[in-house]
Amino acid sequence: MARETVARPVIVWFRKDLRLDDNKALHAACASGRPVIPLYIQEPGEDGTGPLGAAQAWWLHHSLHALDTALRKHDGKLVLASGHARNVLGDIIKRSGAEAVFWNRRYDPPGTAIDMHLKHGLEKQAMEVRSFAGQLLHEPTKLKTSDGTPYRVYTPFWRALEESGEPETVDTPRHLRFPKQFPASETLASWKLLPNKPNWAKSFPDMWTPGEAAAHEKLQDFIENRLQDYSADRDFPGKAATSLLSPHLAFGEISPARIWEATKGLSRSIPSDNIVGFRKELAWREFSYHLLFHFPELARDNWNDSFDGFGWREDEDGFHAWCNGQTGYPIVDAGMRQLWRHGWMHNRVRMITASFLVKDLLVDWRRGEAWFRDTLVDADHANNAASWQWVAGSGADASPFFRIFNPVLQGEKFDAGGDYIRQFVPELEKLDDKYIHRPFDAPKSVLENAGITLGETYPEPIVDHATARRRALRVYNAIKDAA
């Protein structure tokens, strides 16, 4: 009687793709007919994209738990291991007898370098190694200008993306085959990703449910209830107008192609400007990765090197007041406190708070980028860096430095009734609409009636905006004149 041949496993290495749907590496592994070992590696901070921010560590814990739960419904499990990828993969291959490793490509330069080195090393050991697209709508090398160079301006990039065709998606595999025995796994609890004392993330679950299932529910809710008025409402932080999909995208719990696909054919019932406006937000993420791929130092170096001589200030008191939402400008403070409470901030307010740090306080944009990277659940290596450089005026296709947001006027324009401010700056809750954005201009009697004592219950402005604006323009003109 002939002995049955046992297929050797294929390792599917999950990274920023914590999903079963539209996961091309997983789909190909299942299509091969071999048992699949789902693996997640906690790489050291110096590897890949660098240390994980504290807010994202919270999300990662719950996202990995959600992925493991989904795999267990198919009688599988997620294997957890920590260490350098080359060591972990070598150990798992040795213990499992795996003959192949599949993964979806990552596009940050350090991660790409690690993956290339791994692929060459594994192939020398006669391992089958396959990598797949799927983290972006298109590979960063696909879209180029007419002269074959990378795009540096967003609008032509968007046009090229829009004309490049619909991205392809693959469904969750119907049949997931797993080995009879899995390699030993570390426990999620042992990674200690969650905050303990104090539990600063205690309010995160009020807003967020990490995981693939929640991502698809959120997409459906957005399409059914908010996409209709997206273009008109998206800039107003007091309205529930945005998709809130950014952290799910950052962890790959849903693919950008699946989101793009979900908006296809909706123009019969939803005005097309809303669909295009939403798709452009996906395209900005693509553009950010395009920049990072072709400019690896995006998070550390000015894209426009004329800013290398910019006269940033060492303002520790100002920086800490900004971090803690104690600047004396209500829209700025509301945004920074929303960030602290929920690990997220409305995009319009991100621009306002970033402009205040960089231009009113003249604090180096890199400090703001690092703070956001640590405190945002949706901190995205490319998007975060590109957006901060955009605000600072030092980036590709950036907003001019001399476009300095007035935090009072921005608040009055986008939160006219003060609903957003009252939600996150409760000490101003009883202040009437006339002064909610400028408590420092309110008469003493108005402040007393609202229970406010400036400098005690709510801070005086840490800087006069008009004075700060003039100072910022002097510093900017100095580098412009020197160019």
Secondary structure, DSSP 8 states (H G I E B T S, - for coil): ---------EEEEESS---STT-HHHHHHHHTTS-EEEEEEE--TTSTT-S--HHHHHHHHHHHHHHHHHHHTTT---EEEES-HHHHHHHHHHHH---EEEEE---SHHHHHHHHHHHHHHHHTT-EEEEE--SSSS-TTT---TTS----SHHHHHHHHHTS---------S-----SS------TGGG--S--SS-TTTTGGGT---SHHHHHHHHHHHHHHTGGGHHHHTT-TTS--S---HHHHHTTSS-HHHHHHHTTT-TTTS-HHHHHHHHHHHHHHHHHHHHHHH-TTTTTS-SSGGGGG------HHHHHHHHTT-SS-HHHHHHHHHHHHHS---HHHHHHHHHIIIIIS---HHHHHHHHHHH-TT--HHHHHHHHHHHHT-STT---TT----HHHHHHHHSTT-HHHHHH-GGGTTS-TTTTT-GGGS-HHHHHHTT--BTTTB---SS-HHHHHHHHHHHHHHHHHH-
